[in-house]
Each structure stands twice: as C-alpha cells, then as structure tokens.
Amino acid sequence: MEEVNQSVVSEFIILGLCNSRELQAFLLVIFSSIYLIIILGNIFIVFLIIADLHLHSPMYFLLANLSIIDFCLSSVTTPKMITDFLKENKTISFEGCMCQVFFGHFFGGGEMVLLVSMAYDRYVAICKPLHYSSIMNRQTCIGLVITSWIIGFMHSISQLAMIIKLPFCGPRELDSFFCDIPLMIKLACIDTHILEMWINADSGVLATICFILLLISYSYILFTICLHSKDGTSKALSTCTAHITVVVLFFGPCIFIYLWPLSITWVDKFLAVFYAVITPLPNPAIYTLRNQEIKNAIKILC
C-alpha cells in the first residue's frame, strides 16, 4: 500500500496568475500580444542578419543565436500560460511538466553562457582590435555557440535528474503558471531540504560564474573605452550598453528566483513572468534601436 501511495502523479493542477475571469481575459490579450511581438521580433532579427551580408560578423552571428534562444525560451511556458487563461481547469501532465523543467533550464542555461560569449566578443573587439579577426574566426564563433548549448543541456539534465524520480503522493497544486522546480519539490512526500540546497547550488553556481565573468568583462571593456580617445568610443559604448542592459534584465529575476531566501507568492509570480515573458521582449528593440548597422540593414530591406 505504501508503494501505491508514493507513486508518481499523472498530472499537476496549475493555479495560474489569478482567479478573476475578467483579469484573466485582460491578461490573455496582453500576453498574447507580448508573445507575438517576441516571436516576430526575434525572427525578424535572425532573418535580417542572414539576409544582409554586412551583418555577417561574429557579433551578429552571436546575436542571431541569442534571438533563437529567446524565441525558444519564451515558447517553453508562454503558450501554455496563454491557453490556460481560456480554461476553467488548468492542468499539466507529469511528462509535460518535466518537459517544461528540461527546456526551461536548457535554454536558460544556454542563454547565460551565450551572453558570456557575447561579452568575450566585445572584449576582443575593443581591447584587442588588431587580433579580432584571427581570434574571433568562424571556428571560434561556432565553438562558443556549441559550448553554450552543451552547458545548457548539461545544466538541464542535472536539474531534471534531481526531481524526475521524486515521489509525489499528496497535494498536486502548483501556485504558478508553469512547472517551477522550487514549487514542485515542495509537493514531494519526502524531506527535500537537502535536495533544495543541491538544486539551488546547481543553478546558483552556473548563474554566479556567468555573472562574475560578465562583470569582469564589461568592467574591463568600459575601463578600456574610458582610456581611449573619443574616436569610435561612442559606437563601442552604445553596443556595450545594449549588452549590459540585456544582462541586467536576464540575470536580475534569475538571481532573485533561485538565490533569494524568502518566498513571497506574488513576488515569485511577478519574477517568473518577468523572466519567462518580459525579459525576451525588449531584446530585439534594444539591439535594433541602439545599433546603427541594424538600422541601416532595415532601411535597405525596406
């Protein structure tokens, strides 16, 4: 009997963002519009970079891959959240839940490493301009992208391995709009205190290492820019400012979600929405509105 009680549940109940039907209808329109903008914006950037030969450079190759990851990351949870606004009973299968966990950490971990790669590209371009072509060659760029995907995959596998065999035998309600690991492990019918520490450490180590590398890279870049003459400084500073803005928007919610000791439901939901939906939204605008080469490519295309 004990073995039956500790069997894996077949589905979880998603409580969503709110209970009000009127507010859900409003959020349906808002998040559907945001998701459409994310999809069209990132597809447009990838298409623009492929179509314009002037954008066939390491920086834009990495930017195209960032747009692909943003597209994928927002698609892990947002479509499910949007369709759930239309449903009275919001559920997700155990397999679907595990897929959300895997792909969420896969694309999230991959984006962290890719942002470090983009910082390295800017470091070489600004601090070692004479060696840029030889360092950031085709093989290096492909290697950086493949590395980001591999590390993202390893990170997601490690997260999935720690929760997939957990016994869920009691409550199955998740007070969120997607399968969030910190909420899932609270439903397990065993003591998960040590497991929580391992999961937070796993995500925390990757996020902390990437954040420190980014902090060092951009600090050195900004220091180098300040030492140089004003010729070309404005363009370099504009590019770095766009990159730093994306980094802050991405890592801010991530650090709070996994490293903040307190758990407040509405704060957790807000940060989860910000991380999964809002963060990918401004990236196309940040990189296009602050980049003259992208603007010129759009003018040529139009």
FENKA-V905268 format. One record per backbone hydrogen bond with DSSP energy under -0.5 kcal/mol. CO is the residue of the C=O (numbers start at 1). NH is the residue of the N-H. E is the energy in kcal/mol with one decimal. If there is no record, write none. Layout:
co	nh	e
CO	NH	E
CO	NH	E
This chain:
co	nh	e
1	5	-2.2
2	6	-1.3
4	7	-1.6
10	94	-2.2
12	14	-0.5
12	92	-2.3
13	15	-0.6
13	174	-3.3
20	24	-2.0
21	25	-2.0
22	26	-1.9
23	27	-2.7
24	28	-2.1
25	29	-1.5
26	30	-2.1
27	31	-3.0
28	32	-1.7
29	33	-2.0
30	34	-2.3
31	35	-2.5
32	36	-2.1
33	37	-2.2
34	38	-2.5
35	39	-2.6
36	40	-2.6
37	41	-2.9
38	42	-2.3
39	43	-2.2
40	44	-2.2
41	45	-1.9
42	46	-2.1
43	47	-2.6
44	48	-2.8
45	49	-2.4
46	50	-2.0
47	51	-2.6
48	52	-2.2
51	53	-0.6
52	55	-1.4
53	56	-1.5
55	57	-2.0
57	61	-2.2
58	62	-2.3
59	63	-1.9
60	64	-2.4
61	65	-1.6
62	66	-2.0
63	67	-2.2
64	68	-1.8
65	69	-2.2
66	70	-2.7
67	71	-2.3
68	72	-2.2
69	73	-3.4
70	74	-2.3
71	75	-1.0
72	76	-0.6
73	76	-0.9
73	77	-0.6
74	78	-1.5
77	81	-2.2
78	82	-2.6
79	83	-2.4
80	84	-1.9
81	85	-0.9
82	85	-0.8
83	86	-1.3
84	87	-1.2
88	90	-0.7
89	91	-0.7
90	14	-2.5
92	12	-3.3
93	97	-2.4
94	98	-2.2
95	99	-2.0
96	100	-2.1
97	101	-2.2
98	102	-2.7
99	103	-2.8
100	104	-2.2
101	105	-1.9
102	106	-2.1
103	107	-2.6
104	108	-1.9
105	109	-2.5
106	110	-2.0
107	111	-2.2
108	112	-1.8
109	113	-1.8
110	114	-2.2
111	115	-2.4
112	116	-1.4
113	117	-2.0
114	118	-2.3
115	119	-1.8
116	120	-2.3
117	121	-2.2
118	122	-1.9
119	123	-2.2
120	124	-2.5
121	125	-2.3
122	126	-2.3
123	127	-2.9
123	128	-0.6
124	128	-1.6
128	131	-1.2
129	132	-0.9
131	135	-2.4
132	136	-2.9
135	137	-1.4
137	141	-2.3
138	142	-2.3
139	143	-2.4
140	144	-2.5
141	145	-2.0
142	146	-2.7
143	147	-2.4
144	148	-1.9
145	149	-1.9
146	150	-2.5
147	151	-2.8
148	152	-2.0
149	153	-2.3
150	154	-2.7
151	155	-2.5
152	156	-2.3
153	157	-2.5
154	158	-2.1
155	159	-2.0
156	160	-2.7
157	161	-2.7
158	162	-0.9
159	163	-0.6
160	163	-1.1
160	164	-2.4
163	166	-1.5
166	168	-0.6
167	169	-0.6
167	189	-2.5
172	13	-2.8
173	175	-0.6
174	15	-2.6
174	16	-0.5
174	176	-2.4
176	16	-2.5
178	180	-1.2
180	183	-0.8
180	184	-2.3
181	185	-2.5
184	187	-1.7
185	188	-0.7
187	170	-0.6
190	192	-0.5
192	196	-2.8
193	197	-1.6
194	198	-2.0
195	199	-2.7
196	200	-2.6
197	201	-2.2
198	202	-2.5
199	203	-2.3
200	204	-2.9
201	205	-2.9
202	206	-1.4
203	207	-2.5
204	208	-2.9
205	209	-2.6
206	210	-2.3
207	211	-2.5
208	212	-2.6
209	213	-2.3
210	214	-2.3
211	215	-2.6
212	216	-2.7
213	217	-2.5
214	218	-2.7
215	219	-1.8
216	220	-2.3
217	221	-2.3
218	222	-2.7
219	223	-2.1
220	224	-2.3
221	225	-2.5
222	226	-2.1
223	227	-1.3
224	228	-1.3
230	233	-1.1
230	234	-0.7
232	236	-1.8
233	237	-2.8
234	238	-2.3
235	239	-2.3
236	240	-2.4
237	241	-2.4
238	242	-1.9
239	243	-2.0
240	244	-2.9
241	245	-2.3
242	246	-1.8
243	247	-2.2
244	248	-2.5
245	249	-2.3
246	250	-2.0
247	251	-2.9
248	252	-2.1
249	253	-0.6
250	254	-1.0
251	255	-2.7
252	256	-1.8
253	257	-2.7
254	258	-1.8
255	259	-2.3
255	260	-0.5
256	260	-1.2
262	264	-0.5
264	268	-3.0
265	269	-2.4
266	270	-2.2
267	271	-2.7
268	272	-2.2
269	273	-2.5
270	274	-2.5
271	275	-2.6
272	276	-2.6
273	277	-2.7
273	278	-1.7
274	279	-2.9
278	281	-1.0
278	282	-0.9
279	283	-0.5
280	284	-0.6
281	285	-0.5
282	286	-3.3
283	287	-2.3
284	288	-1.7
285	289	-2.8
286	290	-1.0
288	291	-0.9
290	292	-0.5
291	295	-2.0
292	296	-2.6
293	297	-2.1
294	298	-2.2
295	299	-2.2
296	300	-2.3
297	301	-2.2
298	302	-2.4
